[in-house]
């Protein structure tokens, strides 16, 4: 027995039970805050920013998320200055999601840190785990892109719409496709 709580296991990328009481309570808190964000009026930018500051682990300046937006916990998300996310973005943040400055997300971009074991007998026990995602500065991610668990994206990267990013991307590239691959270097 490790002696760790299920939350501690989750945050360090170990197998954990998501149905744990503490984690369930924390997900319900995130659901409440995302509901408040998603039901806010289009004129309530200040209210939206206050809600994001309660929900996320860190929020830079000049941050805007176009509702609806969904996440698991919120406190594992850090966004830098000049962050923008268009409609219908989903962040499954069982592990850290770190997003740099001046990052733009098109509509329906999904960031998944959550994953499940390949072995069915382990999945059948209700165990899951996560891997962090890191996105550098000056990144533009096209609509309907999926970033999979454990991916690191460098600075000055553009990802074409509909991409499925399964591997790290270095700085200064344009990538697209499923699975995403580097199309060319960019300045």
Secondary structure, 3 states (H helix, E strand, C coil): CCCCCHHHHHHCCCCEECCCHHHHHHHHHHHHHHHHHHCCCCCCHHHHHHHHHHHCCEECCCCEECCCEEECCCCCEEECCCCEECCCEEEECCCCEEECCCCEECCCCEEECEECCCCHHHHCCCEEEECCEEECCCCEECCCCEECCCCEECCCCEECCCCEECCCECCCEEEEEECEEEEEECC
